[in-house]
């Protein structure tokens, strides 16, 4: 026995068994009666046993047919369930999306994007990992997350990346700070002002831009998280800088953002995914929504 069974053969068998008629089964399957009979004969040949006894007014299952029917019914039911599950993933009516973002982005732009996505696709569960920037690529490559979103990081790993937006950094200070009075703040204006580095690696990004001009500040404090830097600024211990999407968190501390110029400091925010691995429909939809949100007026302050 070749066991070269087809789904059409199984469907024909189940239809005849349920309806007790080749004519009715052919009508259900939108086939001619002769075409349906061919499918049943092919199945009987592959099985090596007669499945139906044909009587004048009724078709009944043989013992072999009675043995096969529950298996054929289960196979077709499980196939339909599998197809429905795939359709649900395609239509974003169910599924799970695992994301990684640094803490600042996760609590601002990321939170807004997740809320918008959940409103459109409530059946998709999002698992958010607030992850240090230097661990984003590793989490994608390990399969721990499907997508990671964060500022550009150097990496020798084979990783798929695309630019989400190019974001500038802003000076953050208390509203009554002398620097808050000006329309713009130059890096040279920070001379003598206690500077708080908002992350451990932040100064290495500033160095190529500011060191050749003699403008690189010497941090009074270096912290691991932007939220800590904002707390220190709110306590009057200095000033710091944040990207545009950090605006809501700075305002929550009662702080103001001032344009930093001469020079403007910008960094790319990128979307990372594993190479050679197709994104799920949920991930594609999330990237589309995040891209639209990032491009909206007000997201990038002028």
Residue pairs with C-beta under 8 A, 6 or more apart in sequence:
1 46
1 47
1 48
2 46
3 46
4 46
5 43
5 46
5 47
6 39
6 42
7 75
7 76
7 79
8 39
9 39
9 40
9 42
9 43
9 46
10 43
10 72
10 75
10 76
11 29
11 76
12 25
12 29
12 31
12 36
12 39
12 40
12 43
13 39
13 40
13 43
13 51
13 65
13 68
13 69
13 72
14 69
14 72
14 73
14 76
15 24
15 25
15 28
15 29
15 36
16 22
16 25
16 36
16 40
16 52
16 59
17 52
17 61
17 65
17 69
18 25
19 25
19 28
20 58
20 59
20 60
21 58
21 59
22 33
22 36
22 37
22 40
22 59
23 33
25 36
26 32
26 33
26 35
26 36
29 36
31 39
40 51
40 52
43 51
44 50
44 51
47 64
47 68
49 62
49 64
50 62
50 64
50 65
51 61
51 62
51 64
51 65
51 68
52 59
52 60
52 61
52 62
52 65
53 59
53 60
53 61
53 62
61 69
85 94
88 94
88 95
88 123
89 95
89 280
89 281
89 282
90 281
91 281
92 120
92 121
92 123
92 124
92 281
92 282
92 285
93 121
93 123
93 124
94 123
94 124
95 123
95 124
95 125
95 280
95 281
95 282
96 124
96 125
96 126
96 127
96 282
97 124
97 125
97 126
97 127
97 146
97 147
97 280
97 282
97 283
97 286
98 126
98 127
98 129
98 144
98 145
98 146
98 147
99 110
99 114
99 126
99 127
99 128
99 129
99 145
99 146
99 147
99 148
99 149
99 286
100 128
100 129
100 130
100 131
100 135
100 136
100 139
100 140
100 144
100 145
100 147
100 148
100 149
100 150
101 110
101 128
101 129
101 130
101 131
101 136
101 148
101 149
101 150
102 130
102 131
102 132
102 133
102 136
102 150
102 151
103 130
103 225
103 226
103 227
104 225
104 226
104 227
104 242
104 243
104 245
104 246
104 249
105 149
105 150
105 245
105 269
106 128
106 130
107 130
107 227
107 249
108 245
108 246
108 247
108 248
108 249
109 245
109 290
109 293
109 294
109 299
110 128
110 149
112 293
113 286
113 289
113 290
113 293
114 126
114 128
116 289
116 293
117 124
117 126
117 285
117 286
117 289
118 124
118 126
120 285
120 289
121 282
121 285
124 282
126 286
127 145
129 139
129 144
129 145
131 139
131 148
131 150
133 150
133 151
133 153
133 199
133 201
134 153
134 201
136 148
136 149
136 150
136 153
136 272
137 148
137 153
137 155
137 157
137 159
137 272
138 157
139 145
139 148
140 146
140 147
140 148
140 159
140 272
140 273
140 274
141 157
141 159
141 274
143 274
146 273
146 274
146 279
146 280
146 283
147 271
147 272
147 273
147 279
147 283
147 286
147 287
148 271
148 272
148 273
149 164
149 269
149 270
149 271
149 272
149 290
150 269
150 270
150 272
151 167
151 243
151 267
151 268
151 269
151 270
152 267
152 268
152 269
152 270
158 275
159 272
159 273
159 274
159 275
160 272
160 273
160 274
160 275
161 270
161 271
161 272
161 273
162 270
162 271
163 268
163 269
163 270
163 271
164 268
164 269
164 270
164 271
164 290
164 291
164 294
165 268
165 269
165 294
165 295
165 299
165 300
166 266
166 267
166 268
166 269
167 243
167 244
167 245
167 266
167 267
167 268
167 269
167 300
168 243
168 244
168 260
168 264
168 265
168 266
168 300
169 241
169 242
169 243
169 244
169 260
169 265
169 266
169 267
170 241
170 242
170 243
170 244
170 246
170 247
170 257
170 258
170 259
170 260
170 301
171 179
171 185
171 190
171 239
171 240
171 241
171 257
171 258
171 259
171 260
172 229
172 230
172 233
172 239
172 240
172 241
172 242
172 246
172 250
172 255
172 256
172 257
172 258
173 179
173 180
173 233
173 239
173 255
173 256
173 258
174 180
174 233
174 234
174 236
174 254
174 255
174 256
175 254
175 255
175 256
177 239
179 185
179 189
179 190
179 193
179 239
179 258
180 256
180 258
182 189
182 258
183 259
184 258
184 259
184 260
184 261
185 258
185 259
185 260
185 261
186 260
186 261
186 262
187 210
187 213
187 215
187 217
187 260
187 261
187 262
187 263
188 215
188 262
190 215
190 217
190 239
191 217
193 217
193 238
193 239
194 220
194 221
194 237
194 238
194 239
195 217
195 218
195 219
195 220
195 238
195 239
195 240
196 219
196 220
196 221
196 222
196 223
196 229
196 232
196 233
196 237
196 238
196 239
196 240
197 203
197 219
197 221
197 222
197 223
197 229
197 240
198 223
198 225
198 226
198 229
198 240
198 241
198 242
199 223
199 224
199 225
199 226
200 222
200 223
200 224
202 222
203 216
203 219
203 222
205 267
206 216
206 217
206 265
207 216
209 263
209 265
210 216
210 217
210 263
213 263
220 237
220 238
221 229
221 232
221 237
221 238
223 229
223 232
226 240
226 242
226 246
226 249
227 249
229 240
229 242
230 240
230 242
230 249
230 250
230 253
230 255
231 253
232 238
232 240
233 239
233 240
233 253
233 255
234 253
234 254
234 255
241 260
241 265
242 249
242 250
242 257
243 267
243 269
244 299
244 300
244 301
245 269
245 299
247 257
247 301
250 256
250 257
257 301
269 294
271 287
271 290
273 279
273 283
279 287
293 299
294 300
